[in-house]
Amino acid sequence: MLGGLGLDETAESVYRLMLSNRGWGAREVSVHLRQPERAVHDALDRLSELRLLRRGGATGEAWQVVGPEIGLQLLLGRRESELRRKQMELVESQQAMQHLLHEHSALGPGGLHELEHLPTADAADERAAQLLRSSTKECLALLPRQSTVMGSGRQTERALPGCRERGVHIAVVCHGTDRERLSLARRLGSRGVEVRAAASLPVGVLLFDRVTAMLPITSPGQETEGAAVCLSGASIIAALGALFDQIWEGASPADGSMRTAKEADLPEAEREVLRLMCAGCTDEVAARRLGVSLRTVRRMVSRLMARLDARSRFEAGVRAGQRGWLT
């Protein structure tokens, strides 16, 4: 359950056991868990690195366990800092990509064999539909608010049924609070497309078989909206693919019943359970603080984890923060 905070199964078992038996050492833990003493020592060292244990006592050899209210909250804070750093790296990558894109576009059509200009929304839509029909493996899309990467989108959507028949996997991340994007997500979802939503997206892009990419572009003096560019350079395709994968992992699954952030507000009881969960409190502690049964808390935790599509409590905390559920 605490893998997202850097604890493997053995380390978590040792930590839980030492919380209940604060005077125990490696030998007692080894006997109780039926684990080799070497493995227990490795787990103790890992817990010490994570500052969940520290040396104490007169000789400095005994282990003192740090309670989850402090220890796990510190771990959560460090992981949040790591996520913020990765987000900054994403932003920097996007800026570098846009800079490269503008440099390429300045060369004009034919300047590079890897570049194809599509001057209008209809041209972009027609080319996207052609690429979709010729795809054999997958099509990936990032659709930010008001993105014109699909052009008008009519021909592209009409090409979807053929992709499904050929077994082409289609995955889309759309802006999670834009009504136009949510409407599009509902239409795509009804046609077998896997759709997720994100609070913000740095760039609009279509990726076809991770060989060709289509991005919206606005050149100086260009008046026509919906213009796009197709790229087939290996380096930029790899960067865009990595960008999509990272955004996809952090996005929330969406379906035809997607709701706006306001409509997805939590009941106060569930919000409080979420806060306690993210603070490292156990279900038992949360039940005592809220004055409800343990079964009720576990039911709410299970519902929250499913709603956030989270595999761990740490992941649930991150996704809840992205949705603004912890404010």
N, C-alpha and C positions, 0 to 999 in steps of 0.2 A: 504493500500500500504506500510505502514511503520511498519507492524507487525513484520518483521524480525529484527527490531531495538528495539523491546520491547514496542512499542506503541499499545495499543488496539484501537478500532474504536473510542471510545469517546475521548480518550486522543489526538488522531490524529486530530479529528474535532476541539477540543478546541485549539490545537496548531495552526492549519491553520487559525482559526478565529482570534486569538490574533496577528498573524503576520500582518493581515490586519487592526486590530483595537487595536493598542498597548496601548491605554488608558483604555481599558475595564477591568472590574473585574469579579468576579464569578457571580454576579447578572445579568449583561448584557449578559454574555455568556449563562447563564441558560435560559434567556428569548429567546434569538435568536435561540438556539438549541432545545428549548422546552424539556430540560432535567431537572430533579430535581437538586436543588442547591447542595445537598449532593454529587451527582454523579459528578458534575462539580468540587467541592472541591477535591474529590478523584483524578480526572484527573489532576488537578493543582499540587497536591502533587506528583503524578507520574512524571509529566513533570519536577518538581523541582529535584526529585531524579536523573533523566536523564540529568540534567543540561541544559534543554532547556528553563527553566524559573528561575528567581532569584528575591529575594526581593529587592526593591529599593524605591526611594522616600525619603522624609524627615522623615516620620514616620517608614519606613521600612515595611509598610504593602502592598504597591502597587506592582504588578507584573511587571517585565521587561522581555520581551521575547528575547531569544538569536536567532539570525538569522540562517537559515539553513546552510549557507556557513561555519559556525563555529560549531554550535551545532550538526548537523547531521554528519559532518565529524568526530567529536570526538566520537560520538556513533559508527560510522562505524569502527573507529580504535579500540575501545574496543571490538567490536564483532570479529574483525580480530584476536585480541590477544586471545580471547576465543577459536577461531577455531584452532589457532596454539597450544594452550595448549592441546586441544583434540587430535590433530594430534600427539603430543608427547606422550600422554597416549596410543594412538594406537600403536605407535612404541614400547613403553615399554611392552605392552601386547604381541606384536608379538615376542619380544625377550624372554619374559618369556615362551611363548608357545614353541618356538624352543628349549629352554633349557630343558623343560619338555619332549619334544619329544625325544631329544637325551638321556635323562636319561632312558626313556622307551625302546628305541632301544638298549641300552647297555645290557638290560636283555636278549636279544635274543628271537627267536621264542618260544612261549609257556611260557615265563616268566610271562606274564599277560594274563588273559583270554580276556581282552579288546583290545589286540594288535594282528594284523595279518600282517606279512611281505610278500611283493610281490617283489621278487628279480630282476625281469626284466621288461622292458617296455611292452612286450607282456602280461606278467602276470597281470600287473597293468591295462592294457586295457581290458583284459578279465574280471577281477573282477569288474571294473567300469561298464562294459556293463551288468554284472549280477545284480549289485545293481540297475542300472537304470531300468532294466526290472522288478525288484521286487518292485520298488518305487510305492507308491500309492498317494502321495500328491505333492511332489516337489523335484527338484534337483537344487542345487545352486552351482555356480562355480566361483572361482577367478582364472584368468589365467594371471599371470605376464609374462614379457618378458622371453622367452626361458624356461618356466616352463614345466616340464615333468610329471605333476600330472595326466594327462590323458594317460600316456604311449604313445603308437603309435597313439591312438585315433580312429583307423579305426572301431573297433568293437563298441566302444562307440557311434560313430556317426550313425552307422547302427541301433542301438537300439532306436534312437530318434522317428521315426514314430510311433512305438508302444506306446510310452509314450504319444504322442499327442492324440492318439485314446482313451487312458484310462483317459484323462483329467489331466495328471500330469503336473504341472506348472514347467517350466525350465527357470532359469534366470542366466545369465552369465555376469560377469564384466571382460573385457579383457584390456590389456595394450594398451593405446590409440595411441601410436606412433610406435608400432612394426608391421612391414608389415606382418609377419607370423600370428600374432594374429588378425590383421584386416581382413586378408583373411579368417581365421577361423570364425570370427564374421559374415562375409557375408554369409558363408555357413550355419551357424547355424540359422541366421535370416531368410533365405529362407525356413527353415524347421519349422518355428513357434516358435523358441526360442526367448525370450526377452533378448536383448543384450544391455549392456551399456559399455562405455569406461571410463577409469580413467587414469590420468597422471602417477600414480605410484601405485603399489600394493605391500604390504609387504610380502605376502606369497601366494603360490598356494594351492588351496584346492577344493575338491568336497564334498558337503554335501547332503546326501540322506535322505529325510524325517526328517532331523534334528535328526537322530538317529545314523547314521554312517558317518564318515568322512574319506576321503582319502587324504593324503599329500605326496609330494615327499620327499625322504630321501636319504642322502648319508652317509653311515657309514665309519669309518676309514678303509682304505685298499680296499674299494669296487670300482671295476673298471667298472661295468656295469651301464650305464646311464639309467634313467627311472625307477629305483626302487622306490617303494612307500610303505606306511604303512596305514593300515586301523585301525581306532580307534572307540570305541563305548562307551567310558566313558561319563557319563552325564555331568560332569563339563566342560571338554574340548569341548564337542559338543556345550554346551550353549555359551561358550566363542567364539567359531568359528562362531556360528550363529549371535551373537551380532556384531562381527567384519564384517561379510558380510553385515548385515543390515546397519551399519554405512557407509561402503564404497559405497553401492548401492545408498544411499540417496545423496551422493556427486558426483556420477558419471553422465556422460552425456549420454542421449539416443543415440543409434547408429543404423544404418540400412545398407542396402546394398550399400548405396552411401557414406559410411564413407570415410573421407579424412584425410590426414596427417595434422599435425599442420601447416606446411608451406602452404599447399593448402588452409587452412581455415583462412588465414590472412584476416583481415577486411579492407574495404576501409577506407581511412584516415578520411572521414567525419563521418562514423559510429564510428570509434575509438574515435574521439573527443567527440561525443555525449555520448559515454560510459563513458569517463573520467568525463565529466560534471555531468552525472547522478550519478556516484559513489561519486562525491564531494558534493552531496546533492542539486544540482541546479534543479530548476523546469524546466518544458518544455519551459515555457515562457522565463526564463533567458537564457537557452541554445539556443533558437531561436535568441534572441537578440545578443548573443555573436558570433554566427556563421553567422549571417546575412541571415538567411533563414526563411521561414514561420513556424508558429507554427504547421501547419498540416504536414509539412515535418519532423520536429523533432519527432512528435508523431508517424509518420509512421516508422521512423528509430528505435525508442524505442520499438515499438511493434515487429518489425522484430528481434531486438536483444534479447528481452525477449523470443520470440518463439525459436530462434536459440539456446539459452542457456537453454531452458526448465526451466525457472525460474518463480516462483510464486510471487516474490517480487523484488524490485530493489536491496535490500541488497543481496539476493541470486544471482541475476545476477552479481553483483560486485564480489562476492566470486568465482563464476564459471569462470568469465572472467579472474580473477587473476590466477586461476589454469591453464587456457589455455595459459597464457602469453599474453593476449590481451591488457593489460594495460601498458606494457613496451614500 
